[in-house]
Amino acid sequence: MKKLLALALIGLLWIAVPQTYAQVPGDVGTIECRLLQLAVQGAVGDEDPVVYRNHGAWLSAVSNIVRPEKDSGAITPECASCIVHQFARRVPIAGQTPCGPTPCAGVFDLCIDADGTASPGDGIPAAAQVIIGTPLQPFPTINFIGSGLDMFDNDGNSAWTFDTDGPGPLGDDIHVEDFTFCPTAIRDGVHDLGLDCVVLDQDGSFFQGQFVSCDLEVGAFCVPPLPSPISYHDANGNLAWDDGEDIVLDINGNLVFD
């Protein structure tokens, strides 16, 4: 919960500060720049004499991550400067200015999953793409592409439940059970352990034969108000959920991530 509140506060700060950066891919003010900054912060941490023999060693650890990204063209020199110079000035991570919008830092809405079948975790923030103002699409999807995206309402409350207090039995889960994104899947309305592909199962609670609670793609089995307010970011504009597209709890129901 503290993580969610911190991300929300960063999102508010980003709205409040006027942004004049050019939106060149990888430049300051882009999600790519912010994601790299978050990755550096997570990998290097604050300056610690137990870990780094001096300030130069700490700064080298930062540069070793940032420099290859700049040299490859993934980020601009301005983005690299935004990240590195704050470490050079010994600004603690908690006090560093974001170099771009923080993904999934909604004031009202919350991200459910961002990396699809790549991991049973949520992939947030590393794989996330939604930022304040990103348009969303509702479930069921307009187009049927055979994603087989299903929700498991583990606590039976006809709503999405986050596993916010660490691993436990009540957090809801998601899988895909069709061939489009999971070649081994069986579309039979239950979880086939080892065959259907896991999208989200942070506590490893899936079991063989577990019944689907809500088919998000077509709306079958759902107990109202489900599948609302679960929505997704249609990154490729095909009016269907594709593996890896962000899944969002659109709490205020306006189909905009905010």
NUTORZA-776472 format. One record per residue (C-alpha): residue in three letters; z, y, x. Coordinates in pm, whole numbers, plus 50000, padded with zeros to 5 digits. Layout:
REM NUTORZA-776472
ALAZYX...
REM end
This chain:
REM NUTORZA-776472
MET500005000050000LYS500785023650290LYS497275017050422LEU495745026650086LEU497805058750065ALA496875068550420LEU493155063450351ALA493445083950030LEU495075112750219ILE492315112150480GLY489765112850199LEU491435143650050LEU491455160650390TRP487725153550431ILE486995169550090ALA489135199950162VAL487535208650497PRO484005223150469GLN481495201050649THR478545217650820TYR477385189051040ALA473745178751031GLN473425143950890VAL471485128851179PRO472265091351189GLY475235085651415ASP476065122551442VAL479425138951380GLY480005138651006THR478375104750945ILE480035072450845GLU478695055851163CYS480575080651378ARG483775076251180LEU483575038351191LEU483245039051569GLN486185062951591LEU488295039251381ALA487215009951598VAL488195028451916GLN491535038951771GLY492285003351667ALA491254988352001VAL492835013452239GLY495815027052049ASP497965056152162GLU498605062052531ASP501215036752637PRO502455034952999VAL503244998252951VAL499574991052873TYR497785018253073ARG498915027653423ASN497915064053372HIS495985087853149GLY492745080253331ALA493015043253259TRP493585050452891LEU490595073752877SER488435048153058ALA489275022552791VAL488015047352530SER484845055352724ASN484065018552779ILE483715014552403VAL482005047452323ARG479525049752612PRO477415018952524GLU477095031252166LYS475925065252286ASP473535050452543SER471985027752280GLY471405056952044ALA473745043151779ILE475695075751795THR474815110451921PRO476385127452224GLU478145150751979CYS479765121251806ALA480845106752139SER482335140152233CYS484215142751905ILE485845108951969VAL486475110452344HIS487635146452375GLN490515140952135PHE491785112552353ALA491185134052662ARG493445160852510ARG496095134152446VAL495935139052070PRO497875110351908ILE495735088651682ALA497715099351375GLY496825135451451GLN493155131251542THR490545148751331PRO488165124251158CYS484675125451311GLY483135115950976PRO484115105150625THR486465075550610PRO484905047150406CYS486875034750110ALA489225064750125GLY489115071749752VAL491535094049567PHE491195074249244ASP489075043649322LEU489835014149550CYS487574990949748ILE487874953749678ASP485474938949935ALA482914952050183ASP481594922850386GLY480544897350124THR480424861450249ALA480824871950613SER484584866150591PRO487254856750337GLY488894890150414ASP487834923450263GLY485994937750565ILE487574971950512PRO486994996450668ALA484674981850935ALA481964969450695ALA482454994950417GLN479815020550320VAL481215039050019ILE482575073850071ILE483595101149829GLY480625107749598THR478835074449646PRO477235063049316LEU478285029349177GLN476725003748943PRO478654984148679PHE478914946748634PRO477234927148484THR474204936648689ILE471004949448528ASN468824925548729PHE469514888548771ILE468824876249124GLY471004845249127SER473884859449329GLY476384837349146LEU479124863149204ASP482294852149023MET485854864748993PHE488994843648973ASP491724861148774ASN494594842848940ASP497374860148749GLY495534859148416ASN496004895948335SER492334903348250ALA492214929148528TRP491664930048902THR494844923849103PHE495094933049471ASP497054912349717THR498784944149836ASP502014929049963GLY500514904150205PRO499334868650143GLY500454854849808PRO499244835549505LEU498594864649268GLY495804883449443ASP492464877549267ASP489554860849449ILE485734861649452HIS483054836449549VAL479304831349513GLU477974799249362ASP474214802449368PHE471504796449626THR470444832549685PHE473334840049921CYS474894805549958PRO472464776550022THR475154750149966ALA476424764549638ILE476604746549303ARG476424769348999ASP478754750348767GLY481454775148669VAL484064761548908HIS484834765649277ASP483374737349481LEU485474737149795GLY483394738450111LEU480144743549916ASP480524776349728CYS480764806049965VAL483924826749973VAL483644864449937LEU487364872249910ASP490314848549943GLN492864864650169ASP495574838950107GLY493344807950117SER494264798149760PHE490904784549644PHE491054748149534GLN488514722449422GLY487524726049058GLN489174760049007PHE487604775348695VAL485694808148714SER487414835748516CYS484534860548503ASP480894857348608LEU480354892348741GLU476584889048761VAL475964880048394GLY479304887748229ALA480014852148111PHE483594839248064CYS485034874348106VAL488024884347894PRO487704921647807PRO487964946647956LEU486534925748244PRO484174928848420SER484964966148380PRO486104985548579ILE484834964048869SER481614979049006TYR479484978249321HIS477535000649555ASP473864992049511ALA472865000149868ASN469254988049835GLY468715000949480ASN467634967749325LEU470144969849037ALA471824937749151TRP474684929249383ASP473514917349724ASP475684899549977GLY477674925350173GLU477414953949926ASP480754970649858ILE482664959049551VAL484854986149405LEU487534990549142ASP486215021448963ILE489585030848818ASN488465062348637GLY485255045848516ASN482845073748613LEU480575051648829VAL481145074049131PHE483425065149420ASP486055092249416
REM end
